[in-house]
Amino acid sequence: MVLVTTRDDVVAEIMHASSVHHLSGLSDHDSWALFNQIAFANRPVGDVFALEASGRKILQKCKGVPLAIKSIAGLLHGKTNPYEWTIIETSELWNIFSHHETGILPSLKLSYNHLSSPLLKKCFSLCAYCSKGFHFARSVAMHERLYFEDGKKQNDVLCIQHLSIYKHGETTLDFPRRLVLEKIRSLEVWGGLPSGLLMHVKYLRVLSLERSKIEELPEMIGRFKCLKYLDLANNPIKKLPESVMELYNLQSLTLYDCQELSEFPTSQLGNLVNLRHLGLELTICPPKGILLQLNQLHTLPTLQLSEGGFEISELGCLHHIRGKLKIKGIEVIRSKLDAEKANLSKKTKVEQLRISWDNEDNYTKCEEVLDGLYPHTNLKLLSIKGYQGDKFPSWLRRMNVSKEIELIDCGRCQELPTLGHLCSLKMIVLRNIEKLRQIGPDFYYHEDAMTSSNGSSSMMKLGPGVFFASLKELGLHHLGNLEEWWEPSGGGFPLLEELVIEECWELKRMPNNFPSLRELTIRKITNSHPLQGILTSKTSLSCLKKLHIEEVVELIHIPEDLGECTSLRILFIRGCKKLSSLQENLSKLVSLEELTIQKCPNLVAVPSISGLRSLREFIMHRNNGLRGVPQGLKTCKFLEKLRIDCCENVETLPDLGGLNRLFSLNIRSMTKMIRQPPDWLYNLSCLRHLHIGTYEELNEFPDLSPLLRLTSLQYLYVYGWEQLQSPPEQLQHFTKLRGLVIADFDNMEHLPDWIGHLSSLEDFGLARCKKLKKLPSEEAMNRLTNFCWLRIEDCPLLEEAIHKNGPEHHKIAVDRIHVEIINSTH
């Protein structure tokens, strides 16, 4: 017997296989376990909570294939910013390779695309051509010699033209061979610029100093007259030396993520006549005439028009502009004639156009200027912000925007432009259009809109009555006077997946048939009819996965129809003060993974959840009318996170000892649970996170010594209340804790030195301690040898004290300690 493995059924046919066994993918639980093990290895809990939602969405795209999961998890392990995870989650590569059933190709391609350096991509591509076991040249050794894999040490490296240095820790580099460096043409440095290195290079064409911790760029940079590419991204640079503007051959200057950079020398920018790419997150306002000298530009930062600054007509000579173009201060443009001189219609390589007014009172001029700024018709994104005209220009109806349209802060507009015919449009955002009262038929259909600028019909390919044929996301935000949103005649929105409606307080009527709807968010509206309409529509519930309901004023009950939505995975309900009941068939939501109910004071009971076999996270927070926990809680065997806190009438929990996957438990304000911990609590072998505190009827913390029996506990969250001056001293005995959060101790002014006894502590969080201004003593802090993360939220005095020049800064001024200041959203 011969066993053959393959991913292609055709191979099995060619081999004349007697039997074929198709392996199924990993289960959702096992997929997450594998992903979690790799992506979140050695990561603080704060990262896990912040990134879990994106991680699960990415995991779904891997379709249970271990190789795809391992590949993408390994890539994400090195990324801590939620934005980076979102980029991968929303990458078009998942769609390009959607025909590939395994999900392996997109995950591998994404891993390649997100390699940390272009040089690594080149190395990867080279390796792809070589057979397994091939020996490559070894890397730089001792920072001064190159070794090659031919068995001989090579000291003669005078031919080297490209050098990359990856510096770590306190390593110092020494380059005694000046002749070697004089021939270098491209230099890439990561992690720290070795002192004196730039003194020995003369003829650089490429210099990349990304993430090199440079606070001040040396003036000598101006001597590299041959330099064409300069990358200074991700550095704490505050100001560029004027000598940068002497690099006359420079073609690309990159300054992305330089958070400390507060000004840019635009007055001398005209010297860089060969500049093609200016990567900068600052908004710049070049002096008049400067852009005329930079007619080779391909990419630009955000431009700010101002009196005495550059004129909009100067954009007319920038024939090579491509990618993104953002212009602010449109109110400075005097007339439609001036606006037309920007020649936006001829800049066919611009893909994203954003224009905004800072302040404009003359609505007639506003309409004329926007009419003159008509772009080419095939943009991918169009954003109009701060427009104060009564109506939108006719050219907007003739656009063929393929991805996204944003209309923001258009305060005087009473009607929307016709967009329903845009057969490629994927996303619409409408925000803060104060006078809009109705989204009517004109939003879908207008005769002028049926013919594009080239004379062809844009509706013929769709068929009659098909509106927004490709739209996937629609957001209605802060439309305070919107009352009616009409259903499209003959149907529409066939592919709409995500719908967000927020702060549309007067909305009473809206469409309710969205056959592809996956995520629905309705928050801060008065009338419950729009929500009820969707929740009673079988069409809209057919594939709904996420439902977010918040502050729907008149909502009294959730309709029973929602129980038929077997695809629902996330149900979030918050701040519905009149809500008195959920649907009785709640347990029929067999796919539900996350259930959250917060701040619903009239909710007395939650129906049985015994059928929620997939439930992983259950939160009930500040529901003061709630009389107890729902029946069937202990049957939710896959439950991982349980939070039932600050519900006045819920004093204890049933026996949950069988929940052997539970890793996070929040029992704040349950005094009985902490005074006499139930025996089943010690059976939770996976319990890693525990939240306690807020016992407002007590004058001190209860005895915490019983909690020392929780041998698996790694993260403890301790919440104070008004009567307390400091956290309980018993915490010093929890020496195995990796993470500790102390919150809501309003009267605490300094942290006790016994915190230094927590020898395993890695992650320390402080939140809402308004008077706190001192860390433990320096001696106590030095005893925390594993300490690496300090997170602070809403502790204003301490935030000031640990600032670079503050009295507490020296206690955390070591490389291994990272400080994160969290901006509170409450």
C-alpha positions in Angstrom: 0.0 0.0 0.0 1.2 3.5 -0.9 0.1 6.5 1.1 0.0 9.8 -0.8 -0.8 13.2 0.7 -2.0 16.1 -1.5 -4.2 19.2 -1.4 -5.6 18.5 -4.9 -8.2 15.9 -5.8 -6.8 15.8 -9.3 -3.6 14.2 -8.0 -5.7 11.5 -6.3 -7.4 10.8 -9.6 -4.1 10.6 -11.5 -2.8 8.2 -8.8 -5.9 6.0 -9.2 -6.4 6.1 -5.5 -8.6 3.3 -4.2 -9.9 5.5 -1.4 -9.6 9.2 -0.6 -9.8 10.6 2.9 -10.5 14.4 3.1 -9.1 15.9 6.3 -11.3 18.5 7.9 -9.8 21.7 9.3 -9.3 22.2 13.0 -12.3 23.1 15.2 -12.8 26.8 16.1 -11.6 26.0 19.6 -8.4 24.1 18.5 -7.7 26.8 15.9 -7.8 29.5 18.5 -5.6 27.4 20.9 -2.9 27.1 18.2 -3.2 30.7 17.2 -3.1 31.9 20.8 -0.1 29.8 21.6 2.0 31.4 18.8 0.6 35.0 18.4 0.3 35.8 22.1 3.3 33.9 23.4 5.0 35.9 26.2 2.6 38.8 25.6 1.0 40.8 28.5 -2.6 40.3 29.1 -3.4 43.9 27.9 -2.2 42.9 24.4 -4.4 39.8 24.4 -7.5 41.6 25.3 -6.8 44.5 22.9 -6.1 42.2 19.9 -8.3 39.2 20.5 -11.3 40.5 18.4 -9.1 41.1 15.4 -7.3 37.9 15.9 -10.5 35.9 15.8 -11.6 37.5 12.6 -8.2 36.8 11.0 -8.4 33.2 12.3 -11.7 32.7 10.5 -10.0 33.4 7.2 -7.5 30.6 7.8 -10.3 28.0 7.6 -8.9 25.7 10.2 -5.7 24.9 8.3 -2.7 24.5 10.8 -0.1 25.7 8.3 -2.1 28.9 7.5 -2.7 29.5 11.3 0.9 29.0 12.2 2.1 31.3 9.4 -0.2 34.2 10.2 0.2 33.8 13.9 3.9 34.0 13.6 3.6 37.1 11.6 1.2 38.7 14.2 3.4 37.8 17.1 5.7 40.7 16.4 3.0 43.3 15.9 1.6 45.0 19.0 -0.4 47.8 17.4 -4.1 47.0 16.9 -3.9 49.0 13.7 -1.3 46.6 12.2 -3.7 43.7 13.0 -6.6 45.5 11.4 -4.5 46.0 8.2 -3.9 42.3 8.0 -7.5 41.5 8.8 -8.8 43.7 6.0 -6.1 42.9 3.4 -7.4 42.4 -0.1 -5.2 39.3 -0.4 -7.8 37.3 1.5 -10.2 38.1 -1.4 -7.8 37.6 -4.2 -7.0 34.1 -3.1 -10.6 33.4 -1.9 -10.9 30.6 -4.5 -8.1 28.8 -2.6 -10.1 26.7 -0.2 -7.4 26.1 2.3 -6.5 29.7 3.1 -2.8 28.9 3.0 -1.8 31.1 0.0 -3.1 34.4 1.5 -1.6 33.7 4.9 1.8 33.0 3.3 1.6 36.0 1.0 0.7 38.3 3.9 3.6 36.9 6.0 5.9 37.8 3.1 4.4 41.2 2.5 4.8 42.1 6.2 8.4 41.1 6.6 10.1 43.8 8.7 12.6 44.9 6.1 12.8 45.0 2.3 16.1 43.3 2.6 14.4 40.3 4.2 12.0 40.1 1.2 15.0 40.0 -1.1 16.6 37.3 1.0 13.3 35.3 1.0 13.0 35.6 -2.8 16.6 34.4 -3.2 16.1 31.5 -0.9 13.0 30.4 -2.9 15.3 29.6 -5.9 17.6 27.4 -3.9 17.2 23.7 -2.9 16.8 22.6 0.7 20.1 22.3 2.5 21.8 25.0 0.4 24.4 26.9 2.4 24.3 30.7 2.3 26.8 33.4 3.2 26.9 34.0 7.0 26.0 37.4 8.3 28.3 40.1 9.5 30.5 38.9 12.3 32.2 41.1 15.0 30.6 44.0 13.1 33.7 44.6 11.0 34.2 41.5 8.7 32.1 39.5 6.3 32.2 35.7 6.2 31.2 33.6 3.2 30.2 30.0 3.2 33.0 28.8 0.9 35.1 27.9 3.9 37.5 30.8 3.8 37.4 34.0 5.9 37.3 37.0 3.6 39.0 40.1 4.9 39.0 41.9 1.5 35.5 43.5 1.4 36.4 46.6 -0.6 33.8 45.7 -3.2 30.9 45.9 -0.7 28.4 48.6 -1.7 25.4 47.7 0.5 25.5 47.4 4.3 22.8 46.7 6.8 23.4 47.0 10.6 21.0 45.6 13.1 22.0 46.8 16.5 20.7 45.5 19.8 21.3 46.4 23.4 24.5 48.3 24.2 26.5 46.9 21.3 29.1 49.4 20.0 30.3 49.2 16.4 33.8 50.0 15.3 34.8 50.4 11.6 38.6 50.8 11.3 38.7 50.2 7.6 37.7 53.6 6.2 38.2 52.5 2.6 35.5 49.8 3.1 32.9 52.4 4.1 33.9 55.0 1.5 32.6 52.6 -1.2 29.2 52.1 0.5 26.3 53.2 -1.7 23.4 52.2 0.5 23.3 52.0 4.3 20.5 50.6 6.5 20.6 50.9 10.3 18.1 49.6 12.8 18.1 50.0 16.5 20.7 52.7 17.0 23.2 54.7 14.9 26.8 53.7 15.7 28.8 56.8 16.6 31.1 58.0 14.0 29.7 55.8 11.3 28.5 58.6 9.0 31.9 60.3 9.2 33.4 57.6 6.9 30.7 57.4 4.2 30.9 59.8 1.3 28.9 58.7 -1.7 25.7 57.3 -0.3 22.7 57.0 -2.5 20.4 55.3 0.0 20.3 56.0 3.8 17.7 54.3 5.9 17.7 55.1 9.7 14.3 53.8 10.5 13.8 53.0 14.2 17.3 54.1 15.1 16.3 56.2 18.2 17.6 59.4 16.6 16.5 62.5 18.5 18.6 64.9 16.4 19.9 64.4 12.9 23.5 65.7 12.5 24.1 68.8 10.3 26.6 66.7 8.4 23.8 65.0 6.6 24.0 67.8 4.1 27.3 66.6 2.8 25.8 63.5 1.1 25.2 65.3 -2.1 24.5 62.1 -4.0 21.8 60.9 -1.6 18.6 60.0 -3.4 16.7 58.1 -0.7 16.5 59.2 3.0 14.3 57.2 5.5 14.0 58.6 9.0 10.7 57.0 10.0 9.9 56.0 13.6 12.4 58.2 15.3 11.9 60.8 18.1 13.2 63.6 15.9 11.9 67.0 17.0 13.4 69.1 14.2 15.1 68.6 10.9 18.5 70.4 10.3 18.4 73.0 7.5 21.2 71.0 5.8 18.6 68.4 4.7 17.4 71.0 2.3 20.8 71.0 0.6 20.4 67.4 -0.7 19.6 68.6 -4.2 19.5 65.0 -5.7 17.1 63.7 -3.0 14.2 61.9 -4.6 12.5 60.4 -1.5 12.2 61.7 2.1 10.3 59.6 4.6 9.3 60.8 8.1 6.3 58.7 9.0 5.7 58.0 12.7 8.0 60.7 13.9 5.7 61.7 16.7 8.0 64.3 18.2 8.4 66.2 14.9 6.5 69.5 15.3 7.7 71.6 12.3 9.0 71.1 8.8 11.3 73.6 7.0 8.9 74.3 4.1 10.5 77.7 3.3 13.6 75.9 1.8 11.7 72.9 0.4 12.0 74.3 -3.1 15.7 73.4 -3.1 14.8 69.7 -3.5 14.0 70.0 -7.2 14.3 66.3 -7.8 12.0 65.3 -4.9 9.4 62.7 -5.9 8.2 61.4 -2.6 7.6 63.3 0.6 6.3 60.9 3.3 5.2 63.1 6.3 2.3 62.9 8.7 2.4 66.6 9.5 0.2 69.0 7.6 2.3 71.5 5.7 1.7 74.9 4.4 4.3 75.7 1.7 5.1 79.3 0.9 3.7 80.7 -2.3 5.6 79.4 -5.4 7.3 76.4 -3.7 5.2 73.7 -5.3 6.0 75.2 -8.7 9.6 74.2 -8.2 8.7 70.7 -7.1 7.1 69.6 -10.3 8.5 66.0 -10.0 6.5 65.2 -6.9 4.6 61.9 -6.9 3.4 61.8 -3.3 2.6 64.6 -0.9 1.7 65.0 2.8 -1.5 66.9 3.8 -1.6 70.4 2.3 -3.0 73.4 4.3 -4.2 76.4 2.3 -3.8 79.7 4.0 -3.7 83.4 3.3 -0.3 84.2 1.9 0.7 80.5 1.5 0.7 78.4 -1.7 -2.2 78.9 -4.1 -4.4 76.0 -5.3 -3.4 76.8 -8.9 0.2 75.5 -8.1 -1.3 72.0 -7.9 -1.9 72.3 -11.6 1.7 71.8 -12.5 2.1 68.7 -10.4 1.3 66.3 -13.2 2.8 63.2 -11.5 0.8 63.3 -8.3 -0.5 59.8 -7.4 -1.9 57.8 -4.5 -3.4 60.1 -1.8 -4.1 63.8 -2.0 -5.5 65.7 1.0 -6.1 69.4 0.9 -7.4 71.4 3.9 -8.5 75.1 4.2 -10.5 75.1 1.0 -12.3 78.2 2.1 -9.2 80.2 1.1 -9.9 79.5 -2.6 -11.6 82.7 -3.9 -13.6 81.4 -6.9 -14.6 78.5 -9.1 -12.1 79.7 -11.7 -9.3 79.4 -9.2 -10.4 76.0 -8.1 -10.4 74.7 -11.7 -6.7 75.7 -12.0 -5.9 72.8 -9.7 -6.6 70.5 -12.7 -7.8 67.7 -10.4 -9.7 66.1 -13.3 -6.4 65.5 -15.1 -4.7 63.9 -12.1 -5.8 60.4 -13.1 -3.2 58.6 -10.9 -4.7 60.1 -7.7 -6.6 57.3 -6.0 -7.8 58.9 -2.8 -8.9 62.6 -2.6 -9.8 64.3 0.7 -10.8 68.0 0.7 -12.0 69.9 3.7 -13.1 73.4 4.8 -12.0 74.6 8.2 -14.6 77.4 8.3 -16.9 78.8 5.7 -19.9 81.2 6.0 -20.4 82.0 2.3 -22.4 78.9 1.1 -22.7 80.3 -2.4 -19.0 80.5 -2.9 -18.6 77.1 -1.2 -20.8 75.5 -3.8 -19.0 77.2 -6.7 -15.6 76.2 -5.4 -16.5 72.6 -4.9 -18.0 72.6 -8.4 -14.6 73.7 -9.7 -12.7 71.0 -7.8 -14.2 68.2 -9.8 -11.7 65.3 -9.9 -11.3 62.5 -12.4 -14.2 60.0 -12.3 -12.4 56.9 -11.2 -11.2 57.6 -7.7 -11.1 54.9 -5.1 -11.9 57.2 -2.2 -13.6 60.6 -2.1 -13.9 62.5 1.2 -15.6 65.9 1.5 -15.5 67.5 5.0 -16.8 70.8 6.3 -18.7 71.7 3.1 -21.3 74.3 3.8 -23.3 74.4 0.6 -27.0 73.6 0.4 -26.5 70.9 -2.2 -23.7 68.8 -3.7 -22.4 69.5 -7.2 -23.7 67.6 -10.2 -20.3 66.0 -10.9 -20.7 63.9 -7.8 -23.5 62.0 -9.5 -21.3 61.2 -12.4 -18.4 59.7 -10.4 -17.5 56.1 -10.4 -15.8 55.8 -7.0 -14.8 52.2 -6.5 -14.2 52.0 -2.7 -15.4 54.7 -0.3 -17.2 58.0 -0.1 -17.2 60.1 3.0 -19.4 63.1 3.6 -18.6 64.7 6.9 -19.6 67.9 8.7 -21.8 69.1 5.8 -24.0 71.1 8.1 -26.3 72.9 5.6 -27.0 70.0 3.2 -30.6 68.9 3.3 -30.3 66.1 0.7 -27.7 63.6 -0.3 -26.2 63.2 -3.8 -27.4 60.3 -5.9 -25.0 57.4 -5.2 -27.1 54.3 -5.7 -25.9 53.7 -9.3 -22.2 53.4 -8.3 -21.9 49.7 -9.0 -18.3 49.3 -7.5 -18.7 51.4 -4.4 -17.9 49.4 -1.2 -18.3 51.9 1.7 -20.2 55.0 2.5 -19.8 57.2 5.7 -22.2 60.0 6.4 -21.3 62.0 9.5 -22.7 65.1 11.2 -25.0 66.4 8.4 -27.2 68.4 10.8 -30.0 69.5 8.4 -30.6 66.1 6.7 -34.1 65.0 7.6 -34.7 62.4 4.9 -32.8 59.8 2.8 -35.2 59.6 -0.1 -35.4 58.2 -3.6 -32.9 60.6 -5.0 -30.2 58.8 -2.9 -30.8 55.8 -5.2 -31.8 57.2 -8.5 -31.4 60.3 -10.7 -31.6 60.5 -14.4 -28.4 62.5 -14.6 -26.6 59.8 -12.6 -27.5 57.0 -15.0 -25.1 58.2 -17.6 -21.4 58.4 -16.8 -19.0 61.0 -18.1 -18.1 58.8 -21.1 -21.7 58.6 -22.1 -22.3 54.9 -21.2 -25.1 53.8 -18.9 -23.8 52.8 -15.5 -27.1 51.0 -14.7 -27.4 48.8 -17.8 -24.9 46.3 -16.4 -26.8 46.0 -13.1 -30.3 45.7 -14.4 -33.2 47.9 -13.3 -33.8 48.5 -9.6 -30.5 47.3 -8.3 -29.0 50.0 -6.1 -25.7 50.0 -4.2 -24.9 46.6 -5.8 -21.4 46.2 -4.3 -21.8 48.2 -1.1 -20.5 46.3 1.9 -20.3 49.0 4.7 -22.6 51.9 5.5 -22.3 54.2 8.5 -24.8 56.9 9.5 -23.2 58.9 12.3 -24.5 62.0 14.2 -27.4 62.7 11.9 -29.4 64.3 14.7 -32.4 65.4 12.6 -32.8 62.4 10.3 -36.3 61.0 10.5 -36.8 58.8 7.5 -34.6 56.5 5.4 -36.6 55.2 2.5 -36.5 51.6 1.3 -35.1 51.5 -2.3 -37.8 50.7 -4.9 -37.3 47.2 -6.2 -34.7 46.4 -3.6 -31.1 47.3 -2.9 -28.0 46.7 -0.7 -27.7 43.0 -1.8 -24.1 42.7 -0.5 -24.2 45.1 2.6 -22.4 43.3 5.4 -21.9 46.0 8.0 -24.4 48.7 9.0 -23.8 51.3 11.7 -26.4 53.8 12.9 -25.4 56.0 15.8 -26.7 59.3 17.3 -29.6 59.5 14.8 -32.0 60.3 17.7 -35.1 61.1 15.5 -34.9 58.1 13.1 -38.3 56.4 12.9 -38.2 54.6 9.6 -35.6 52.7 7.6 -35.1 49.7 5.3 -35.1 46.3 7.0 -34.1 43.9 4.2 -30.4 43.4 4.1 -29.8 39.8 2.8 -26.0 39.8 3.4 -25.9 41.7 6.7 -23.2 40.3 9.1 -22.7 43.2 11.6 -25.4 45.6 12.9 -24.7 48.4 15.3 -27.5 50.7 16.4 -26.7 53.1 19.2 -28.1 56.3 20.6 -31.5 56.5 18.9 -34.9 57.2 20.5 -37.4 55.1 18.6 -37.0 51.3 18.7 -38.9 50.7 15.4 -35.8 50.7 13.1 -34.2 48.1 15.3 -37.4 46.0 15.7 -37.9 46.1 11.9 -34.5 44.5 11.2 -34.8 42.0 14.1 -38.1 40.7 12.8 -36.9 40.4 9.2 -35.8 36.9 8.3 -33.9 38.3 5.3 -31.7 40.4 7.5 -31.2 37.7 10.2 -30.1 35.0 7.7 -26.4 35.6 8.2 -26.1 38.1 11.0 -23.0 37.4 13.2 -22.7 40.5 15.4 -25.4 42.7 16.9 -24.6 45.8 19.0 -27.5 47.6 20.7 -26.7 50.7 22.8 -28.9 53.4 24.3 -32.0 52.7 22.3 -34.3 54.8 24.5 -37.7 53.2 23.8 -36.5 49.6 23.5 -38.6 47.5 26.0 -38.0 44.0 24.8 -36.0 42.0 22.2 -38.2 40.3 19.7 -38.4 36.4 19.7 -37.4 36.4 16.1 -33.8 37.0 17.1 -33.8 33.5 18.5 -34.0 32.2 15.0 -30.7 33.8 14.1 -28.5 30.7 14.5 -25.5 32.5 12.9 -25.2 35.1 15.6 -21.9 35.0 17.4 -21.8 38.3 19.3 -24.7 40.0 21.1 -23.9 43.3 22.9 -26.6 45.3 24.8 -25.8 48.4 26.8 -27.5 51.4 28.3 -31.1 50.5 27.3 -32.8 51.8 30.4 -36.4 50.6 29.6 -35.3 47.2 28.5 -37.2 44.7 30.7 -36.9 41.4 28.9 -34.8 39.5 26.4 -36.3 36.9 24.0 -37.2 33.7 25.9 -35.6 31.5 23.3 -32.2 33.0 24.0 -30.7 29.5 24.3 -31.5 28.8 20.6 -28.6 31.1 19.6 -26.4 28.0 19.2 -23.5 29.9 17.6 -23.3 32.7 20.2 -19.8 33.2 21.5 -20.0 36.5 23.3 -23.0 37.8 25.3 -22.8 41.2 27.0 -25.5 43.0 28.9 -24.6 46.3 30.7 -26.4 49.1 32.4 -29.9 48.0 31.8 -31.5 48.8 35.2 -35.0 47.5 34.4 -33.9 44.1 33.3 -35.0 41.7 36.0 -33.9 38.3 34.6 -32.0 36.7 31.8 -33.6 33.6 30.2 -31.9 30.2 30.4 -28.6 30.0 28.4 -28.3 26.2 28.7 -28.2 25.8 24.9 -25.3 28.2 24.3 -22.7 25.5 23.8 -20.3 27.9 22.0 -20.4 30.7 24.6 -16.9 31.8 25.4 -17.5 35.2 27.0 -20.4 36.3 29.3 -20.6 39.8 30.8 -23.3 41.2 33.1 -22.3 44.6 34.4 -24.3 47.2 36.4 -27.7 45.7 35.9 -29.1 46.8 39.2 -32.6 45.3 38.7 -31.2 41.8 37.9 -32.2 39.3 40.6 -29.8 36.5 39.7 -27.7 34.8 37.1 -29.4 32.9 34.3 -30.0 29.2 34.6 -27.7 26.9 32.6 -24.6 28.9 33.2 -22.7 25.9 34.4 -23.5 24.0 31.2 -21.5 26.5 29.1 -18.4 24.2 29.1 -16.5 26.4 26.6 -16.8 29.5 28.7 -13.5 31.3 29.0 -14.3 34.7 30.4 -17.1 35.5 33.0 -17.8 38.9 34.4 -20.8 39.4 36.7 -20.2 42.5 38.7 -21.8 45.6 40.2 -25.3 44.0 40.0 -26.7 45.0 43.4 -29.0 42.0 43.9 -26.5 39.3 42.6 -24.5 38.3 45.7 -23.1 34.9 44.7 -22.7 32.4 41.8 -23.8 28.8 41.4 -21.2 26.0 41.4 -19.1 26.6 38.3 -16.4 24.1 39.1 -17.0 22.2 35.9 -15.9 25.1 33.7 -12.4 23.9 33.1 -11.7 26.4 30.3 -12.5 29.5 32.4 -9.4 31.7 32.6 -10.9 35.1 33.6 -13.4 35.7 36.4 -14.7 39.1 37.5 -16.6 39.1 40.8 -16.3 42.7 41.9 -18.8 43.9 44.5 -19.7 40.3 45.5 -18.8 40.5 49.1 -20.0 37.0 50.0 -17.9 35.5 47.3 -14.7 37.0 48.7 -15.4 36.6 52.4 -16.2 32.9 52.0 -14.8 31.7 48.7 -16.7 28.6 47.5 -14.8 25.4 47.2 -15.5 25.1 43.5 -13.4 28.3 42.9 -10.3 26.2 43.6 -11.3 23.6 41.0 -10.9 26.2 38.1 -7.5 24.9 37.0 -7.2 27.3 34.1 -8.1 30.5 36.0 -5.5 33.1 35.3 -7.3 36.4 35.8 -9.3 37.4 38.8 -11.1 40.8 39.4 -12.0 41.7 43.1 -13.0 44.7 45.1 -15.6 47.5 45.2 -17.0 46.3 48.5 -18.6 49.6 49.3 -20.4 48.4 52.4 -17.0 47.5 54.1 -14.4 49.7 55.6 -11.5 47.5 54.6 -10.6 44.6 52.3 -11.7 41.2 53.4 -9.1 38.5 54.2 -7.4 37.6 50.9 -5.3 34.7 52.2 -7.8 32.1 50.8 -7.1 33.3 47.3 -3.5 32.1 47.7 -4.8 28.6 47.1 -5.5 29.6 43.5 -2.2 28.2 42.2 -3.0 29.0 38.5 -3.6 32.7 39.2 -1.3 35.0 37.3 -3.1 38.3 37.0 -5.0 40.0 39.8 -7.2 43.2 39.4 -7.9 45.0 42.6 -10.6 47.8 42.7 -10.9 50.2 45.6 -13.7 52.3 46.9 -14.2 55.6 48.8 -13.3 54.5 52.3 -9.8 53.0 51.4 -6.5 54.8 51.5 -4.4 52.1 49.9 -4.5 48.5 48.5 -4.5 45.6 51.0 -1.0 44.7 52.3 -1.9 41.0 51.9 -1.2 41.5 48.2 2.6 41.3 48.9 2.2 37.5 49.5 1.0 36.9 45.9 4.6 36.5 44.7 3.7 34.4 41.7 1.7 37.1 40.1 2.8 38.2 36.6 0.3 41.0 36.4 -1.3 43.4 38.9 -3.8 46.2 38.3 -4.7 48.6 41.1 -7.7 50.8 40.3 -10.2 53.3 41.9 -8.1 54.2 45.0 -9.0 57.9 44.9 -7.3 58.8 48.2 -4.0 57.0 47.6 -1.1 59.3 47.2 1.9 56.9 47.0 2.4 53.2 46.3 3.7 51.1 49.2 7.2 49.6 49.1 5.9 46.1 49.7 5.1 46.0 46.0 8.8 45.2 45.6 8.1 41.8 47.1 6.2 40.7 44.0 9.3 39.2 42.4 7.5 37.7 39.4 5.6 40.9 38.4 6.0 41.8 34.7 2.9 43.9 34.0 1.7 46.6 36.5 -1.4 48.7 35.8 -2.8 51.8 37.6 -6.2 53.3 36.9 -8.3 56.1 38.2 -6.1 56.9 41.2 -6.6 60.7 41.1 -4.3 61.7 43.9 -1.5 59.2 43.2 1.8 60.9 42.6 4.5 58.5 43.7 5.7 55.1 42.7 7.4 52.8 45.3 10.9 53.7 46.4 13.7 53.2 43.9 15.0 50.3 46.0 11.6 48.6 45.8 11.4 49.1 42.1 14.8 47.7 41.6 13.7 44.4 43.3 11.2 43.9 40.5 13.7 42.3 38.2 11.0 41.0 35.7 9.0 44.2 35.6 8.7 45.4 32.0 5.3 47.1 31.5 3.7 50.0 33.4 0.3 51.0 32.2 -1.4 54.2 33.6 -5.0 55.3 33.0 -6.5 58.5 34.4 -3.9 59.1 37.1 -3.0 62.7 36.2 -0.5 63.5 39.0 1.5 60.3 38.4 1.5 60.8 34.7 3.1 64.2 35.3 5.6 62.8 37.8 7.0 60.1 35.5 7.4 62.5 32.6 11.0 62.9 31.4 11.7 65.8 33.7 9.4 64.6 36.5 10.5 63.6 40.1 9.5 59.9 39.5 11.0 59.4 36.1 14.3 58.0 37.3 12.5 55.0 38.8 11.4 53.7 35.4 14.2 55.1 33.2 15.6 51.7 32.1 15.3 50.2 28.7 13.4 47.1 29.8 10.5 49.1 31.2 7.8 50.3 28.7 5.3 52.9 29.8 1.9 53.1 28.3 -0.4 56.1 29.0 -4.0 55.0 28.3 -6.6 57.6 27.4 -9.8 56.9 29.1 -13.0 56.8 27.0 -15.3 57.4 30.0 
